[in-house]
């Protein structure tokens, strides 16, 4: 990617920041500002001398010392920042530690605030019965009255406050410019959010919430415990509060944005102030004990609990004295901070949260929903829909239906129904043998509701496959199921049904003996069947029929020079047929524009212990597989780069 393209993406994705509604909450305002504006309003102390404002950039370059707001009463208007002139500063860099065609780029956004406000103590009571939440959730600021502090040091309004505060947000993009993750910086660390886990504007711009006083970056509004600040005493949790809220000013950081470094350009001309070796604020000696006492009083604890906290004040002071050092200083210049060169680290692997399986998953998609299915630890059926790509809704769990194999999923609209239904197929475990079962599900109020299970008169030891295909001369698609037929030496067979009940279609043996389940997909006006040949080292085969019936003379078959011991997967993405299979403990992906796979080579994309699944949703290719009993998911917008 060229530097010009990277700069375009930096401006295109410049975040929209929801600032805290300070004035509406009756709080002092701590808004962002531009460095130039700040230098016009502060002193610069270095080597025993103090220069008065304005301070030039050249005065800071390669110099130590510190900047300081002339503010003997901690009430200067400079403390509030200058939102109308605020500037976001961007560092463009290849993601550290990456190389090759899948290497990504980091867009680091740096935001400057004149003052980081005082910290806030959070006191959270024990959980009450019946899931009604905590008995209380209160907070109070670590206020230290200015009049009580010695005049020999800079004045401040509370513990945790310091002048000169830099905060950062990193947007990681693929070589095609797709956002593959956003890192919300918080103090010296932060949190990764993957696509679907953060909100965007209608133009795809990530939305950020700036926390009250601390300016930590969050993806949502709410009250959170500051990282590593939670301390338990008895049944009470005590922490430092991070508070984000709607209703404040919005800062469109694309306006006035400045690229201050681009590591893809040799000898990039960075501003002189980024070479500053000192601090952006003076050093404070802060009264942690006094601030804690005032914070507890301001919280207004219920009777009895205040006494309990007072009795534990010594241990609390010791704990928070480590988080809120008695010596506070202004922030370092971005160039001097660890995040600048090291970046936020590796993207976390996307997994279906809290779910485990020893078998491969299934994927399907409708216009509005992506669906993942899997066989649980107790052999039960599970299907989880998502409308965002993040799994936070209601999953469908069927403990009464069990299988020893992976599931199959597809979306089919029966004639006259007027809606898409989710179909799940599996091989049963009952006394009648591994008969194939078919269950339609309807989406009702954002949750899947079960229909009537159809037990088909066919048996297989392996996972079935599902697909839809419109036969020539037919107006509506048929629902297809394919399987390795246990009653016929595991030869591959298919059956089709106009209604989805499989009492009104046909069936046929179509391919040779297999030790795995097959895959089905409609592509280029033909129905494609992918299967493994048990008589030829489990070689992958691709057969297709324009009629969808695989009658003699209508079938073409291609044996690929690839093998697998697990069920393959197939899907159509951007006009090409994609196959996925497991080989040597890794997921392999191969695409073909004509279905013959006569060109190109497979690409390995991840270690796996269970068969992969494929789906296309929201213009992305989804690949899912099992590794370490977790369901892993990656996506691609071009079929080449997967994240």
C-alpha positions, 0 to 999 in steps of 0.5 A: 500500500502506498503512503498516499493510500495510507494517508487517505485511509487515516483520514477516512477512518479518523474516529468520531469521539463522544466527549463526556458531557462535563457541563451537563453533569456539573463538572469541570471541563477537560476537552482536547486541544491542539499542541500549538494552542497549548504552547501559546498558553503555557510556560516552559521550565528547563535547567532552572529557568522558566520561559513565558508563553508562547513557547515555540516548537524549536524550544522543545526539540531534543530538550528536557524540562516540563511545560506548565499552565500558569495557574496558581489557583488551579482555575485557569481556563486553559485547563478546559482545553480548546475543542473548536481548535482541537487536532488529532495527530496520526502516526502511520506505520506497518504493524510491528513484527509482520511481513508478507502478503498478509501484513497489516498497517496501524493508524495510530491516532494521538489526542492531546488534553490540557489536563487529565482530571482527578480520579473517581473512586467506585464503591460497589456493594454485594450482589443481592439475591435473585439477580437484581444487581448490586446493593449499591454502585456509588462513586466519589471524586478524589478531591483535595482542596487547593487551599490545603496544599503547600504553595511550593508545588503546582496546585491541583484539584484532586488525586490523579490529576496532571497537566498534559495528557496524551491518549491514543487509539489504533486502527489496524487495517488490511492491505486492502484497507479494511478495518480488522481491529480497533485498539482503544487505549487506556492508560498504559494498555487498552482493549482490542475490539474486532469488527462487530464489537465496536460501533461505526457511523454510517460511513464506517468510521469507528465511534469512540467514547472519551472517559470523564477526566481520564480520557481513556478510550472506550467503544461504548457508554457506561461505567467501567473499572479502570484496568487493574484497579479492582480491590476487594474488601469483604463483599465490596468491590472498590476501584477507580471509575472510568465513566463514559456517557452520551450527550456531550460534544462530538469531536470529528477528528478528521477535521484538522487532522495532521499526519505527524509520522509515516514510517513508510516514508524515509526521512518523513518531516515530523513536527519538532515538538514530537522530539521533546524529551521532557514532560507535558506537565509539572510534577505534583506531590499528591495527598492520596490519603486525603483524597481517598477520605474525601472520595468515600465521603462524597460517595454517600455510602449506606449506613454501616458500609461507610464504617466498614470502609473506614475500618479498612482505610489503611489497606485501601490507601496502600493499594491505591497509593500504588495506582495513584502515585503520590508523585504525578507528572505530565505525559511523555511525548508520543514518540517517547511512549512505548505504544509509538514504536511497539504498537498494541500487539497481536490481534486477538483470535476471534472465537465464538465466546464461551463455547467449546466443541471437539468437532468442526463447526457449520456456517450459513448466512441470510441477508440479515444474519450470520449463523454458526452451528456446532455440536456441544460437549454433550453432543447437543445441537447449538445454533447462534445467530448474529446480525453484527458479526459479534456473538452477543444475542440468544443462541438456540440450544437443543439438548434433546437432539444429539449427534456424534458428527458436525452439523450442516446449515443452510437458509431456504425459503419453502414455496409460499412461506415468504420468509427464509428459514434456517435448516439444520441437518445432522446424523442422529444417535438413537437406537434406530441408527445414524439417520439424518434429521432435518430441523427448520428454524424461524427467526422470531424477535431476534431468536431462532424458534424450532420447527418440526424435526423431519427424520429422513429415511437415510443413514450416514456415519458422517456429517451431511451437507445442505444447499439450495439449487434451482433446477432448469425449468424451475422457478423456485430453488429446491433444498438439497441434502447430500450424504455418504450412504451407510446402506450403500458402502458409503457411496455419496448420494443426494436428495432434493425436495421442493418443499424442504420436507423430502417427501416430494423430490428425488434422490440418487447415488452420484459419486464413489465411496467416501470416508467423510461427509460431502459439501454442496454448493450452487455455482455457475448455474450448476450444483457442485458436489465436493467429496473425498475418494476413499479408494484413492487416498481420500483425494478431494473430488469436485463433481458438478451437474447443470441439471442438479440431478447428476443423471448419467451424461450430465456430470463432470468430475475433477480429482484434485491433487489434495487429500483430507480426512475431514469433511470439506466445505464449499462456498461462492465468493466474488464469482469464484468457488472456494473450497476449505479442508483440513490437511496436516492439522491446518485449514487449507483454502483454494479458489477457482473461477471455473470450478476446475481448480486447474490454476493456483495453489491452496493457502494455509490459514490456521491450525485446526483440529476440526473440519472447517466451514465457509459462508459469505455474509456482509460482503466478507468471506467467513471461515470457521474451524475448531482448534483447542476445542474453541470455534475460531473465525476469520474473515476476508474481503478479497479471499486472499488476506484473512484476519 
